[in-house]
Structure formats: structure tokens, C-alpha cells
């Protein structure tokens, strides 16, 4: 069983799909991440709070109930964030401070994957690029941040679409 990090924007998509009974790619990715594996959140609650802030919306109790159920079944577990000594390294990569926790959680939990749709974890310099350029970067799991995290820490940064298509095989990422 391997730990998987799921950021708030993926959880937001998942929650919208759950509430509208529209199982699509985020739901498939979460199902895959919790079948024979598990999702990790930090012990301090920073990641969970961002999930609730971003995905809870008008229905925070629905997400909290789901979280509680998943923790009981051990499909979501808690882990420590790695030391904040990575602050300079993550800043140099251009990762916004609010997103440092996802990388620190992956390293702290020995996760080899971060599921995200956030361009900041692929290539933050492309934030203002065209939507087609951003989609291309994310589809290829490309960009200096994702490549660095794969080479330096063994962490695959992937979109839910890529994750589902490749069945979570982080080795499929072209470094």
C-alpha cells in the first residue's frame, strides 16, 4: 500500500462530482488512490483545512463525513510534513508558499505521487499562458517543478486524467 497526496483542486473536482452524482475522472482517480493504496493528509490539519476551504463550499459536512468514513477505513491516513527547511528550495522552484505543504506532505509520507490540476506544481512560470499550453504541460506531466520533484525526490506530479489513464504508474512519467 502506497500513500498518495491529493491536493485541494482535485478534491474540489471530486466533491463536485460526488454532490452531482457525476462520476468522472476525479472520482476515478480517488477510487484508484484508495484501492490497495491510501490518501495522506498532514497531522497538523493544513491540507485537510484547504480541502474543506476549497471543496467544502456550501456542503462542508458532506466532505467532513466522507473524510471521517475514509479515516475509519484507513483509506485516508495522517502523516507528518517534512521539515520546513525546504522553504528556500521550493521558493527557488517558484512554487507559491501555500502549495509547499503538498510537496512537504509527499516527502514526509514517502509518497511517490501528488495528484493535482495546479500548474504551480508543474511550471509556475506558465500560470499566465494560454489554457491550451497549460493543458499540454499538465497532460505530459511536464515542467521544471514536476521534473525536479521526480528526479530529486522520486515524486510524480500528475493530473487525475493522467493518473487514471496510466493506472497510477508513476514510472510512465517521461523525465
C-alpha positions in Angstrom: 0.0 0.0 0.0 1.3 3.4 -1.0 0.4 6.8 0.2 -0.9 9.3 -2.3 -1.1 13.1 -1.9 -4.3 14.7 -3.4 -4.3 18.5 -3.5 -7.3 20.7 -2.9 -8.2 21.4 -6.5 -8.5 17.6 -7.2 -10.6 17.2 -4.1 -12.8 20.1 -5.2 -13.5 18.3 -8.5 -14.1 15.1 -6.7 -16.5 16.8 -4.3 -18.5 18.4 -7.1 -18.7 15.1 -8.9 -20.0 13.4 -5.6 -22.6 16.1 -5.0 -23.9 16.0 -8.5 -23.6 12.2 -8.8 -21.4 12.6 -11.8 -18.6 10.2 -11.5 -15.9 11.3 -13.9 -12.1 11.5 -13.8 -11.6 12.9 -10.3 -13.9 10.2 -8.8 -12.0 7.6 -10.7 -8.6 8.9 -9.5 -9.8 9.0 -5.9 -11.1 5.5 -6.2 -7.8 4.3 -7.7 -5.8 6.1 -5.0 -7.9 4.4 -2.2 -8.0 0.9 -3.7 -4.9 -1.0 -2.5 -3.4 2.4 -1.6 -4.4 5.3 0.6 -4.5 9.1 0.7 -2.5 11.1 3.2 -3.2 14.3 5.0 -0.9 16.1 7.4 -1.2 15.6 11.1 -1.4 19.4 11.6 -4.5 19.7 9.5 -3.3 22.2 7.0 -4.1 20.0 4.0 -7.5 19.0 5.3 -8.4 22.6 6.0 -7.5 23.6 2.4 -9.7 20.7 1.2 -12.6 22.0 3.3 -12.0 25.6 2.3 -11.8 24.8 -1.4 -14.1 21.8 -1.8 -16.4 22.1 1.2 -18.3 25.0 -0.4 -21.9 25.1 0.7 -21.7 21.5 1.8 -18.8 21.1 4.2 -20.5 18.5 6.3 -20.7 16.2 3.3 -16.9 16.3 2.8 -16.3 16.0 6.6 -18.5 12.9 6.8 -16.7 11.4 3.8 -13.3 12.2 5.4 -14.4 10.6 8.7 -15.5 7.5 6.9 -12.3 7.2 4.9 -10.2 7.7 8.1 -12.1 4.9 9.8 -11.4 2.5 7.0 -7.7 3.7 6.8 -8.2 4.9 3.2 -7.1 8.3 4.5 -4.2 8.4 7.0 -2.2 11.1 8.7 1.5 11.8 8.2 4.0 14.4 9.1 5.1 17.1 6.8 8.8 17.0 6.2 10.9 19.8 7.8 10.2 23.3 6.7 13.9 23.6 5.8 12.8 23.0 2.2 11.3 26.5 2.1 14.2 28.0 0.1 14.3 25.1 -2.3 10.6 25.3 -3.0 10.7 29.0 -3.4 13.5 28.7 -5.9 11.3 26.4 -8.0 8.7 29.2 -8.0 6.2 27.1 -6.0 3.8 29.5 -4.1 4.2 29.2 -0.3 0.6 28.0 0.0 1.5 24.9 -2.1 4.7 24.0 -0.2 2.6 21.8 2.1 1.7 19.3 -0.7 5.4 18.7 -1.6 6.3 18.5 2.1 3.5 16.0 2.7 4.6 13.8 -0.2 8.2 13.8 1.2 7.1 13.4 4.8 4.8 10.5 4.0 7.2 8.8 1.5 4.5 9.3 -1.2 5.7 8.9 -4.8 2.7 10.8 -6.2 0.9 14.2 -6.0 -2.4 14.4 -7.8 -3.1 17.9 -8.9 -4.5 20.1 -11.6 -2.5 23.1 -10.3 0.0 24.5 -12.9 2.2 25.7 -10.0 3.3 22.1 -9.3 4.3 21.6 -12.9 5.6 25.0 -14.1 4.6 28.1 -12.2 6.1 30.4 -14.8 3.3 29.3 -17.2 0.5 30.5 -15.0 -0.5 33.2 -17.4 -0.1 31.0 -20.5 -2.9 30.1 -22.8 -5.3 27.4 -21.5 -4.2 25.1 -24.3 -0.5 25.5 -23.4 -1.2 24.8 -19.7 -3.3 21.8 -20.6 -0.4 20.5 -22.8 2.1 20.9 -19.9 -0.2 19.1 -17.4 -1.1 16.3 -19.9 2.6 15.5 -20.3 3.3 15.9 -16.5 6.0 18.3 -17.8 7.6 21.4 -16.4 10.7 22.2 -14.3 8.9 21.6 -10.9 7.5 18.2 -11.8 10.7 17.1 -13.4 12.8 18.3 -10.4 10.5 16.5 -7.9 10.7 13.3 -9.9 14.5 13.4 -10.2 15.3 14.7 -6.8 12.6 13.1 -4.6 11.0 10.4 -6.7 7.7 12.2 -6.7 5.5 12.0 -9.7 3.3 15.1 -10.1 0.2 14.0 -12.1 -3.3 15.1 -13.1 -6.2 12.9 -12.3 -6.6 12.2 -16.1 -3.0 11.1 -16.4 -3.3 9.0 -13.2 -6.4 7.2 -14.3 -5.0 6.6 -17.8 -1.7 5.2 -16.5 -3.3 3.4 -13.6 -1.1 5.3 -11.2 2.1 4.0 -12.7 4.4 6.9 -11.9 7.2 5.3 -13.9 5.2 6.3 -17.0 6.3 9.9 -16.5 8.8 10.9 -19.0 11.7 12.6 -17.1 
